[in-house]
Amino acid sequence: MNPLPPDTTKESEQIQASTDRSSLYQSGVADGIRLAGLCQSFITTLIPFPFRRILRWMWILLALWVVSWAFWVSQTALLPFIVGAILSYLMLPLISLLERYANLTRWLAILIVYTVGLVVLIIALVTIIPMLLRQFSQLTQIFPDLPGIIEEQTEVLADWYEGASKDIPEEVRMPLETAVMNAINQIFVSLEENLMGYVQGGISFAINTLFQLINTVGFLLGFFIVPIWMFYVMYDSRKGEYALDRMMPTWLRRDFWAILRIIHHTISNYFRGQFLLGVVVAVGVWVGLIGLNMAGFKVEFTLLLAVFAGICELIPYIGPILGAVPAVAVGFVDSPTTAIAVAVLFLIVQLLENNFLVPRIQGDSVGLHPAVLMVMMVVCSSALGLVGIILAAPISAVARDIFLYVHGRLSEPPRQSGVLPWEWSQAEEQESAEPDESVSVGDTASSVGS
């Protein structure tokens, strides 16, 4: 037999060496797998299963504590991301609607929402914001003269009362006049001593806080990063939900997504309804104040007063009263008649809102009795201040619904997992009419972000 050519012999040696290396690699992998199995068996034998479960949960809690501590330490720098998360949460329903009904890709829907939001922001910065700042500057300029102006108008009102009260018996009129004058004097003293101090202190606090935030390097970096971060959050929101769903233990998934659905349902319905009501009230008050000016009354700072009234709609029950106080005071600067006209305007706006808008826009989104909600407003305000007053209604509703859900799951027999408290009656009717049908956890997870 003739020997192989030199090049063929070299190829055979290379193939043999490659085969040997592959065999060694496979042998090493097999040994590694065998060693890992022995280690796992050793750990399983050495550490009992309940103790390993306790260690795993302790490790999870430690990781959550470290992440929470890092967020708390860098909370000032994370403020842009918190704002971005809130904006993303508000924009996700619009993106889902465009994606579902306009058959747009998700990135194109996000781009359209971004563009519309940018146009609205530019219009606000060019037209509304400068007008608000100008009116606010003019309002602060008349604050030092406000007690004197109110005193002059009160004297006019006192002259009118003196002419109208001639027919009242003196034994009734004198104690009444004394009580009214004492109350007015106390109001004037309080205005002169505290009003300017409160206004100047509030303005200086707001300006100092704003400059402290802006001068933070992390804040500036977050300001430029947040739009890109928001795009990725909204674009991959469903992937994030499914990834979180896979991380959850099987026995916990349906209950976890049910609690998230409770939070999402209450907060989204409440704040979207309040925002729409605030816009409607602000527009109605602004149009009404312009109408009063056209009718001969002199009411200044119409846009500023209207925006303030709209913002006060976020505060349940007492918000409309707080929103009307500055407008009535500004009207009182012109004349008592103007103040009465402004008060009547706000009364009409609130009657229209409560009887026609609230049932259609907001409905019974929280379902709390006013007496309970007022107590919760006091409790939340003592803990969180003004933010607590605004969040009192949704926090109370979420706490109530989560309590009902957990109570139902721990009852005997337990309620069906994944079924929310306001769905219990419907689920019971379906169970009595049809056999049980399983609901996929992926659909439950995706419903949170829609």
C-alpha positions as MATLAB code, in Angstrom:
seq = 'MNPLPPDTTKESEQIQASTDRSSLYQSGVADGIRLAGLCQSFITTLIPFPFRRILRWMWILLALWVVSWAFWVSQTALLPFIVGAILSYLMLPLISLLERYANLTRWLAILIVYTVGLVVLIIALVTIIPMLLRQFSQLTQIFPDLPGIIEEQTEVLADWYEGASKDIPEEVRMPLETAVMNAINQIFVSLEENLMGYVQGGISFAINTLFQLINTVGFLLGFFIVPIWMFYVMYDSRKGEYALDRMMPTWLRRDFWAILRIIHHTISNYFRGQFLLGVVVAVGVWVGLIGLNMAGFKVEFTLLLAVFAGICELIPYIGPILGAVPAVAVGFVDSPTTAIAVAVLFLIVQLLENNFLVPRIQGDSVGLHPAVLMVMMVVCSSALGLVGIILAAPISAVARDIFLYVHGRLSEPPRQSGVLPWEWSQAEEQESAEPDESVSVGDTASSVGS';
ca = [
       0.000    0.000    0.000;
       1.342    3.414   -0.965;
       1.843    5.889    1.898;
      -0.447    8.894    2.113;
       0.759   12.168    0.685;
       2.311   14.569    3.235;
      -0.604   17.035    3.244;
      -3.171   14.265    3.792;
      -1.193   12.920    6.739;
      -1.141   16.396    8.341;
      -4.922   16.744    7.924;
      -5.429   13.364    9.572;
      -3.272   14.403   12.517;
      -5.282   17.669   12.898;
      -8.581   15.783   12.798;
      -7.311   13.297   15.383;
      -6.119   16.130   17.665;
      -9.478   17.918   17.314;
     -11.288   14.707   18.159;
      -9.123   14.212   21.240;
      -9.786   17.789   22.423;
     -13.547   17.322   21.878;
     -13.463   14.110   23.892;
     -11.558   15.825   26.699;
     -14.048   18.733   26.677;
     -17.033   16.402   26.799;
     -15.383   14.419   29.564;
     -14.715   17.644   31.503;
     -18.316   18.779   31.090;
     -19.570   15.405   32.270;
     -17.261   15.544   35.283;
     -18.446   19.095   36.054;
     -22.098   18.051   35.880;
     -21.337   15.058   38.080;
     -19.509   17.287   40.588;
     -22.392   19.792   40.643;
     -24.799   16.932   41.298;
     -22.621   15.689   44.161;
     -22.472   19.217   45.638;
     -26.228   19.577   45.353;
     -26.732   16.206   47.016;
     -24.304   17.215   49.761;
     -26.081   20.541   50.363;
     -29.468   18.824   50.253;
     -28.300   16.275   52.776;
     -26.540   18.799   55.000;
     -29.210   21.549   55.015;
     -32.850   20.499   55.539;
     -35.425   21.685   53.006;
     -37.372   24.067   55.325;
     -34.132   25.710   56.401;
     -33.070   26.175   52.764;
     -36.429   27.784   52.018;
     -35.934   30.159   54.971;
     -32.449   31.040   53.682;
     -33.823   31.705   50.209;
     -36.496   34.075   51.515;
     -33.936   35.786   53.752;
     -31.732   36.270   50.697;
     -34.648   37.747   48.757;
     -35.535   40.113   51.626;
     -31.887   41.180   51.914;
     -31.780   41.974   48.200;
     -35.011   43.975   48.459;
     -33.630   45.870   51.456;
     -30.414   46.742   49.591;
     -32.349   47.968   46.542;
     -34.742   49.994   48.725;
     -31.822   51.531   50.625;
     -30.099   52.499   47.355;
     -33.311   54.106   46.068;
     -33.809   55.990   49.343;
     -30.255   57.350   49.362;
     -30.520   58.552   45.750;
     -34.142   59.721   45.910;
     -33.305   63.280   44.770;
     -31.489   62.033   41.674;
     -34.301   59.546   40.994;
     -36.993   62.253   40.963;
     -36.893   62.573   37.122;
     -37.321   58.802   36.827;
     -40.288   58.884   39.232;
     -41.898   61.583   37.091;
     -41.064   59.558   33.974;
     -42.639   56.433   35.478;
     -45.840   58.359   36.258;
     -45.945   59.795   32.722;
     -45.322   56.340   31.236;
     -48.157   54.914   33.328;
     -50.481   57.670   32.055;
     -49.425   57.256   28.409;
     -49.581   53.456   28.224;
     -53.388   53.330   27.684;
     -53.091   55.757   24.739;
     -50.306   53.667   23.231;
     -52.342   50.480   23.668;
     -55.366   52.113   21.982;
     -53.299   53.254   18.991;
     -51.684   49.850   18.737;
     -54.994   47.979   18.968;
     -57.429   50.095   16.936;
     -55.124   51.936   14.505;
     -53.048   48.802   13.764;
     -49.804   50.671   14.453;
     -46.561   49.146   15.609;
     -45.715   49.864   19.215;
     -42.712   52.075   18.501;
     -44.774   54.169   16.063;
     -47.587   54.568   18.609;
     -45.032   55.709   21.212;
     -43.562   58.166   18.707;
     -47.001   59.644   17.971;
     -47.799   60.059   21.683;
     -44.362   61.617   22.211;
     -44.948   64.067   19.367;
     -48.407   65.109   20.587;
     -47.086   65.550   24.134;
     -44.168   67.648   22.877;
     -46.511   69.890   20.878;
     -48.765   70.390   23.921;
     -45.727   71.173   26.088;
     -44.412   73.733   23.590;
     -47.834   75.422   23.354;
     -48.028   75.574   27.148;
     -44.514   77.020   27.456;
     -45.175   79.642   24.790;
     -48.692   80.753   25.740;
     -50.040   79.544   29.089;
     -46.956   79.432   31.342;
     -45.785   83.037   30.639;
     -49.315   84.342   31.259;
     -49.534   82.445   34.547;
     -46.155   83.751   35.691;
     -47.098   87.307   34.775;
     -50.406   87.136   36.632;
     -48.742   85.527   39.642;
     -46.152   88.323   39.725;
     -48.913   90.935   39.577;
     -50.831   89.161   42.341;
     -47.802   89.114   44.655;
     -47.352   92.853   44.103;
     -50.771   93.675   45.544;
     -50.354   91.429   48.607;
     -48.903   94.215   50.805;
     -51.926   96.423   50.033;
     -54.473   93.601   50.324;
     -55.426   94.149   54.020;
     -55.990   97.866   53.388;
     -58.070   97.172   50.272;
     -60.209   94.649   52.110;
     -60.650   97.108   54.975;
     -61.901   99.764   52.547;
     -64.375   97.368   51.002;
     -65.473   96.269   54.448;
     -66.240   99.880   55.342;
     -68.374  100.120   52.204;
     -70.150   96.941   53.244;
     -70.573   98.319   56.784;
     -72.166  101.511   55.435;
     -74.586   99.435   53.403;
     -75.385   97.315   56.456;
     -75.940  100.416   58.596;
     -78.487  101.737   56.124;
     -80.216   98.384   55.810;
     -80.341   97.628   59.547;
     -82.229  100.714   60.708;
     -85.403   98.719   61.172;
     -83.699   96.090   63.369;
     -84.287   96.614   67.123;
     -81.265   98.082   68.887;
     -81.072   95.329   71.528;
     -80.583   92.813   68.674;
     -78.478   94.983   66.383;
     -75.819   96.145   68.878;
     -74.580   92.674   70.025;
     -74.571   91.517   66.411;
     -72.539   94.513   65.241;
     -70.071   94.079   68.121;
     -69.506   90.396   67.292;
     -69.090   91.109   63.573;
     -66.625   93.965   64.158;
     -64.544   91.857   66.551;
     -64.354   89.057   64.001;
     -63.360   91.483   61.235;
     -60.650   93.046   63.393;
     -59.205   89.635   64.177;
     -59.164   88.792   60.463;
     -57.321   92.032   59.671;
     -54.741   91.416   62.382;
     -54.155   87.875   61.112;
     -53.814   89.098   57.527;
     -51.346   91.822   58.398;
     -49.218   89.563   60.582;
     -49.231   86.278   58.688;
     -50.251   86.719   55.057;
     -47.043   88.213   53.692;
     -44.933   85.914   55.817;
     -46.738   82.828   54.493;
     -46.551   83.976   50.874;
     -42.890   84.989   51.016;
     -41.948   81.844   52.911;
     -43.791   79.603   50.446;
     -42.250   81.311   47.423;
     -38.724   81.207   48.846;
     -39.130   77.540   49.854;
     -40.332   76.600   46.358;
     -37.523   78.514   44.652;
     -34.813   77.094   46.942;
     -36.099   73.548   46.504;
     -36.233   73.975   42.738;
     -32.680   75.296   42.554;
     -31.399   72.518   44.811;
     -32.925   69.936   42.493;
     -31.677   71.606   39.323;
     -28.127   72.004   40.694;
     -27.920   68.280   41.386;
     -25.786   66.507   38.781;
     -27.912   63.388   38.991;
     -31.058   65.438   38.388;
     -29.618   67.027   35.244;
     -28.354   63.670   34.004;
     -31.743   62.083   34.677;
     -33.529   64.939   32.894;
     -31.769   64.069   29.626;
     -31.895   60.289   30.092;
     -35.540   59.984   31.167;
     -37.151   60.395   27.673;
     -35.029   57.524   26.323;
     -35.669   55.491   29.473;
     -39.425   56.088   29.125;
     -39.331   54.831   25.527;
     -37.754   51.534   26.557;
     -40.113   51.169   29.532;
     -43.196   51.634   27.344;
     -41.837   49.598   24.439;
     -40.881   46.567   26.566;
     -43.615   46.853   29.191;
     -45.226   43.570   28.161;
     -41.904   41.748   28.148;
     -41.308   43.062   31.650;
     -44.692   41.789   32.793;
     -44.062   38.317   31.386;
     -40.556   38.222   32.867;
     -41.961   39.179   36.273;
     -44.659   36.549   35.841;
     -42.053   33.828   35.218;
     -40.104   34.884   38.317;
     -43.149   34.423   40.536;
     -43.862   31.061   42.183;
     -46.755   29.292   40.502;
     -48.907   29.340   43.639;
     -48.470   33.107   44.001;
     -48.942   34.335   40.424;
     -52.705   34.786   40.271;
     -52.898   36.467   43.675;
     -49.976   38.774   42.842;
     -51.528   39.942   39.572;
     -54.936   40.288   41.238;
     -53.518   42.722   43.802;
     -51.767   44.687   41.043;
     -55.045   44.827   39.127;
     -56.788   46.238   42.226;
     -54.159   48.988   42.520;
     -54.216   49.733   38.789;
     -58.013   49.781   38.554;
     -58.525   52.188   41.470;
     -55.645   54.575   40.835;
     -56.105   54.830   37.060;
     -59.862   55.387   37.231;
     -59.613   57.897   40.075;
     -56.810   60.097   38.786;
     -57.901   60.075   35.155;
     -61.379   61.090   36.265;
     -60.027   63.779   38.601;
     -57.723   65.120   35.889;
     -60.580   65.390   33.406;
     -62.803   67.048   36.020;
     -60.014   69.489   36.860;
     -59.603   70.474   33.213;
     -63.359   70.943   32.775;
     -63.653   73.015   35.979;
     -60.643   75.164   35.039;
     -62.065   75.894   31.593;
     -65.539   76.574   33.028;
     -64.226   78.963   35.694;
     -61.999   80.755   33.171;
     -64.879   81.256   30.738;
     -67.168   82.342   33.581;
     -64.686   84.914   34.926;
     -64.215   86.332   31.437;
     -68.005   86.562   31.172;
     -68.163   88.462   34.462;
     -65.570   90.927   33.151;
     -67.623   91.406   29.994;
     -70.715   91.986   32.169;
     -69.046   94.922   33.941;
     -67.452   93.227   36.946;
     -63.715   93.592   37.386;
     -62.014   90.278   38.145;
     -58.279   90.141   37.499;
     -55.953   87.122   37.215;
     -58.641   85.027   35.504;
     -56.295   82.347   34.118;
     -54.369   81.973   37.379;
     -57.567   81.647   39.428;
     -59.010   79.122   36.953;
     -55.871   76.936   37.000;
     -55.819   77.046   40.803;
     -59.473   75.965   40.914;
     -58.710   73.077   38.556;
     -55.760   71.913   40.667;
     -57.871   72.029   43.828;
     -60.203   69.460   42.232;
     -57.610   66.846   43.193;
     -58.591   67.378   46.851;
     -61.872   65.590   47.662;
     -64.846   67.557   49.035;
     -62.953   70.600   50.366;
     -61.043   71.204   47.115;
     -63.813   73.216   45.418;
     -64.117   75.466   48.488;
     -60.357   76.055   48.586;
     -60.360   76.809   44.875;
     -63.085   79.435   45.276;
     -61.518   81.341   48.192;
     -58.801   83.218   46.212;
     -61.252   84.125   43.440;
     -63.783   85.513   45.905;
     -61.013   87.462   47.681;
     -59.833   88.950   44.365;
     -63.434   89.832   43.539;
     -63.809   91.468   46.953;
     -60.884   93.755   46.077;
     -63.095   95.293   43.386;
     -66.361   95.373   45.341;
     -68.553   93.188   47.549;
     -70.938   92.783   44.611;
     -68.140   91.335   42.480;
     -67.238   88.918   45.261;
     -70.837   87.735   45.444;
     -70.947   87.309   41.643;
     -67.748   85.225   41.720;
     -69.132   83.076   44.556;
     -72.330   82.464   42.561;
     -70.222   81.505   39.520;
     -68.291   78.895   41.498;
     -71.535   77.585   42.985;
     -73.018   77.118   39.511;
     -69.866   75.364   38.264;
     -69.911   72.966   41.214;
     -73.623   72.207   40.809;
     -73.087   71.368   37.136;
     -70.034   69.268   37.962;
     -71.644   67.265   40.762;
     -74.921   66.606   38.947;
     -73.780   66.019   35.353;
     -70.012   65.441   35.116;
     -69.085   63.407   38.188;
     -71.627   60.572   37.598;
     -70.534   60.237   33.956;
     -66.780   60.798   34.205;
     -65.854   59.367   37.578;
     -68.872   57.443   38.783;
     -68.308   55.572   42.044;
     -64.582   55.017   41.503;
     -63.664   54.762   45.196;
     -66.998   53.939   46.824;
     -66.134   55.480   50.202;
     -68.548   57.276   52.485;
     -67.703   60.994   52.861;
     -67.386   60.641   56.647;
     -64.825   57.838   56.287;
     -62.936   59.690   53.564;
     -62.665   62.889   55.615;
     -61.135   60.972   58.522;
     -58.676   59.319   56.127;
     -57.757   62.730   54.701;
     -56.781   63.915   58.182;
     -54.774   60.736   58.827;
     -52.955   60.871   55.480;
     -52.297   64.610   55.767;
     -50.565   64.108   59.128;
     -48.253   61.545   57.519;
     -47.702   62.943   53.997;
     -48.928   66.545   54.119;
     -50.650   67.902   51.018;
     -49.721   64.805   49.027;
     -51.509   62.701   51.640;
     -54.694   64.751   51.241;
     -54.619   64.187   47.471;
     -53.855   60.456   47.810;
     -56.262   59.779   50.690;
     -59.143   58.579   48.490;
     -57.227   56.101   46.258;
     -55.090   54.822   49.150;
     -58.199   54.127   51.233;
     -59.983   52.405   48.343;
     -56.943   50.255   47.502;
     -56.476   49.248   51.154;
     -60.150   48.305   51.443;
     -60.177   46.200   48.255;
     -56.896   44.428   49.089;
     -58.238   43.623   52.564;
     -61.433   42.195   51.063;
     -59.475   40.118   48.525;
     -57.072   38.649   51.106;
     -59.960   38.044   53.525;
     -61.830   36.203   50.788;
     -58.798   34.080   49.895;
     -58.315   33.105   53.564;
     -61.994   32.304   54.117;
     -63.379   28.794   54.251;
     -64.000   27.836   51.515;
     -61.531   30.285   49.926;
     -62.543   32.584   47.113;
     -61.248   31.829   43.645;
     -57.754   33.219   43.054;
     -57.441   36.057   40.556;
     -61.079   37.183   40.944;
     -61.382   40.717   42.295;
     -63.909   41.648   45.023;
     -66.223   43.507   42.631;
     -66.194   40.430   40.354;
     -67.231   37.914   43.017;
     -70.958   37.951   42.294;
     -70.388   37.561   38.559;
     -67.899   34.720   39.129;
     -70.358   32.900   41.403;
     -73.081   33.178   38.760;
     -70.723   31.765   36.118;
     -69.666   28.926   38.406;
     -73.269   27.973   39.023;
     -74.114   28.119   35.309;
     -70.962   26.673   33.705;
     -68.076   24.392   34.655;
     -64.842   26.025   35.806;
     -62.625   27.372   33.048;
     -58.969   28.161   33.652;
     -57.696   31.666   32.982;
     -54.168   32.014   31.676;
     -51.811   33.965   33.884;
     -50.319   35.747   30.866;
     -53.695   37.322   30.063;
     -54.037   38.398   33.704;
     -50.583   39.963   33.639;
     -51.162   41.786   30.366;
     -54.407   43.281   31.676;
     -52.466   45.282   34.275;
     -50.592   47.325   31.707;
     -53.505   47.919   29.347;
];
